[in-house]
Every structure is written in C-alpha cells, then in structure tokens.
Amino acid sequence: MEHLQETGVRVKWGGGRKMRKRNNGFLLAFPALAGFLVFYFVPFLITVWYSVSFGIGKREFVGLDNFKSLFENEMFLLAVKNTIQYMAVTVPVTLAGAMFLSILLQNAVKGVRFFQLSFLYPMILPIASVVLGVQFLWGESGIWNRILELIGGEPKDWLNTSAAFWVLCILYCWRFTGYYVLIYFARLQMIPREYYEYATMFGAGKWQSFWHITWPMLIPTFGFTIVLSVMNGFKCYREAFLLGGNYPDDSIYLLQHFMNNNFQNLNYQKISAAAVSIVAALLVPAVVGYVLYLIVRRGKKYG
C-alpha cells in the first residue's frame, strides 16, 4: 500500500513537471506570438477591412467592389502576369541548378571549402553595386552595346526592352543559387555513406542511387527551399526598381511596383484588396496541398 502511494505521488509529481514544461514552452514562445499578433495578424485584419470598405475616416462596407475594380485594372493584371512568369522561370531553374551543383560538390575531393565560401559572395554584395555591374554590362553604353557596334550591329537600351525580364531572372539566379547549394549540400552530408555502398553492392547505378536514396532524403529540404525561393522572389523589387524605377519596362512591372505606386497615391483600398488577394492565392494552394498530404499519409497508414 505504501508502495502504491509512493508510486502515485511519483506519477502526480511527474505530471506536474510535464505541466510546468508545457507552461515554460508557452512562456518562451509568447514574445514571438505576441509580436506576430501585434505586427502581422492585427494589421492584416485591418487590411481585410480596408479591402471591403471605402471612405476616408468613416468607412462604409462595399463588399467585393474593390476586388472587382482591382481585377479590371490592366496594370494589376500585368503585374500578376509578370510576377507569375518571373517565379515560373527563376524558381525551377535556381533550385534545379542548386541541386545539381550540390551533388557535384558532394563528390568533389579538393576545393570544397573554397566553393562553399564563394557561393555566399553574391548575397554579401550590396544590391546597388550589383545593379551598377548589370548596367555596366547591359546599359545603353554598356559592354554588350560596344560589342554590337564593333561587329556592325545596332545598340539597344536592353534595360528598357523586354530583355530586362531576362536580365532580372539572371540576376536572381546568380544571387541565390549558391545559397540553395549550401542548404542542399548540408543535407547531403547528413545522408549515411553506407546507403550508397549497399546500393552499389546490389548493382544500383548513380541514377538509381539518386532516385531511391538522395531524392527521398532531399524532399523535405526541397520543400523548404521552394518556400524560401518564392519569398526571395517577392523581394526582387529592389533590383527591378534600381533597374527601371517606379515605372520600368512592361516586362518587369511586378506586383511590388503596383503596390508601391498605389501606396504613394494613397489608394489604400486598392492595395488592401491586392494584399488580401495575394495572401489568399498563397494560402489556398498551401492548405489544399497540406490536406492532400494528410489524406495520402493516412491512406498509407491504414491501407
């Protein structure tokens, strides 16, 4: 009986320790949660109200009129189209190139440390100096125009034509590929070498080893870099602004240009509707993908 009482006391005290650990975890996370609520969630709720209302001072509910006006705006549609095209080009090319380079780096014998450091240099350089280098290459009086003049061609103002889109894509790939290489390389170093040795013993080639060992191990990291690359893609406004200003060539007029120009014009309901639309466009596929993932996972577990 005494033994049971002692055991009960132990269980009780053990449960108390677990509760204290949970409370301590909440207290540690509270500053971050409070910052998120104050600086992100509450302003987003205000933005949602602005997107369905109109007026200065006393605002009136207008329903979806702001969204209707937004999707009839040609500049917004142009910005959406350019941003989607920009993401569709830069994200796959950058991630595929980074994965290929990380695998090559994994098999390299010498110079690994040098390449690891050199991959970070593009991110360290100030963006203003990088844009100056771009203008030195593709500007109206840049090197490419000088070469065209030497071979009898006609110089172009590359940064004020549709070629500016590809210049912006090259700039993104150059800046971020090395960063993703380091992320993939760090994950590849965590894969036990015994897996590849066993696969080789049973006759697996390099492609089979990649498909059945490397790729499954890289899938979580690959998902993380997709999110990271999309976020970095939305930050490209600095480069586009320095290349073309507030109203650049139509090929690089992005959502950030639209938001910034309407903010300067104090058109809050339009930028609020645009912000809510962008968040919805990002959240809906993410939620649907997560639900499908849970369904497939549950099917594998019980099937």
Phi, psi and omega in degrees: 000316178297323179296319179295319179297318179296319178297319178298320178297319179298316180298318180297314181291325176298318177297324178296321178295321179296319179296320179295321178297319179295317179295320178297321177297319178294320180295323179292325181276347185300316179302319179293318179295318179296318177297320178296315181295316186286317189261348182235303188291312180296313175301327179293322176297321176296321178296320177299318179295319177297327183288341181244018180224171180210146178128164177247127185082262177278114184262146180246142180288126181238008177069229184263016182299320180295322179291322178297315178296323181296313184282358170262357181278121184294324181292323177294316179297322177296317180296319178296314181299314181294320180294318178296316178298319180298314178295319182295333179271309190285319185295307179297317182296316182294314182290320178295316178296320180294320179294318179298315180293324180294323177291319175298319181293327179296326182270357180286145181263317183239155174081012182296315182298320179297315181293323179300317180288320184293333181293339181270347183302317180301328180280336181282327183297138175298139185296329179296319179290327177296317180295324175299321176295322177296316178295327177296328180274311189245008178291174183299328177246030183277184185296317183299321177293326177295320178294319178298321178295322181293326182264009176088012179275177180257122180298152180229155172269082191304324186281354175243026175232182179295343177294341179299328178299315181287329175297318179294322178295316178298320180297318179296311181300319180295322185285321193251347181300315181298324179296316179289330175301315180295324178295312179295319182297320178298321179289322179296326180292341180273351179281123181301135180294338181298329179300315181290325179294318177296319180297321179293322179298326181266014171088015180283137176275183182295319180293319178294321177296320179294314186290325185259346181240301186293310185297314177301325179288334183270349186303312178299319178294322178298318176298320178297317181290333175297311178299316182296319182290325176294317177299316179293329177296323178288346179269007184283002183300326181301313180295314181296322180293316180292333178281323187227357180080195182294329181234078182280190174301149184303333184290336180240024173277106189254176181300326180295324175298314181299314181295315183294318181293320179287332175293319177295330178273004179061030178268074188291323182294327180287316180288332176293316177297322178294318180297315179296321179296319180295315179298317179297320180295332179273324184283319184300309177298325180295316180294316179299316179298320180292320178296317177297322177298316179295321180295314179295319180296319179292323178296320178292327183288318184258352179263000000 
